[in-house]
Amino acid sequence: MRVVLGLATLGALVVGPASAHAGDNDLVLARLSRPVDVAGQTRSVGQSLEFRALMSELGVVMAPRLLTPADTLGFGGFQLSTDVAFTTINADERYWRARLGADDPAGGSANGDGMMSTVGVFARKGWWFPLPSFEAGAGVVHLRESGLWAAQGYAKLALHEGYHGLPIPSVAVRGAASRLFGESDLGLSIASLDVTASKHLGVGGTWSIDPFAGWNLLWVMPTSEVLDPTPGVDPLDPMNADDRDRNFVFRDQDPITRHRLFVGAKLQYDVIEITLEGQLALAGGSVDDRAGTSDACTFDADSDRCDADDLAGSQQTLTISVGVDF
C-alpha cells in the first residue's frame, strides 16, 4: 500500500496542477494566417497547409501512449504508472510560429526549443470480458509549459501470449484514442491502431524483462474554432468596423495519418516495473484533398482553397515509465 501511495504522490508531483498563466508551448493559431485584399478591404486567410503540418506534429506529441509488451496483465492484474516523454518537433518550420514561445512570429520564423516534454499518469487492468487475454487502460497526459492536456484510453487483445518456454513471441493488437482539452480555439482527436510483438524472459529467477517492438498508425483529426488575428483591436469601435470581418476559421480537413515504429523493454522486480521505449514517427505524407483543385498549395498560396499536403517532418520520442504491477 505504501508503494501505491508513493507512486500516486510522485505522479501528482510530476504532472502538477495546470498553470494559470500561458506557457511557451501554448498555441496562438491566429498567427497561421495572412492578410489579403478583397474589394479594397483587408481579410485574413488561414493557411491550411501550415495548420495541417502543425496538427500533424502536435498529434504525435499528444498521441496515445504505447509502453506495454504484447502480454496482457492477466484477468486479475492491475498496473498504476507514471511516465515522462520527450518528443522532437521541427521547430524551425514556419508553422511552429503558432507556438507562444516562437522567437519571431511576426516575421514568419519559428525557432525555439525543438523538444516537447509530456508527463502522464495511467491505470491499466486485465479482464476476462469480453474475451480472454483482454486489457484496457486510461490516463491523462499533460504537455509541459502549456495548458494542454489529453485524456487517453485504450483496449488491447493478445492474439497469442504465454508459452514463455517456447522460442515464439507474444502478439497483440491495440486500439486507442486521445482527446485534447485546455485549448479553446482547437479541437484535436487522435485515434491509434498498433500491432506489438514481445518476449518474456526471466533473469536470475528474480527479475524479468519483456523486450517489445511494433508498428502504429495514427489518425489525427483537428477542428478549428473562429480565430481573431487582431485580438488587440476592439471591433465595437466604429473606427474598427472592418475588423470583425477579419475573423476566420480553418476548414475541417481530411484525417492526418502518421506511422510510428517503436521498440522498448519492460523490466520488473517483484511489483516494481520500469519501461523504456523509443519511437520513430515517419514524416507526414497525407493530403487534404479539396474538390475541384488540381495543384498542391504552397506556403504563399491561399491555402484555404486548395489541397494541403502534410509537410511535417519525422519525429523521435523517448519515454520512461515507472509503476507497480499487481
Disulfide bonds with the S-S distance in Angstrom:
Cys297-Cys306 2.08
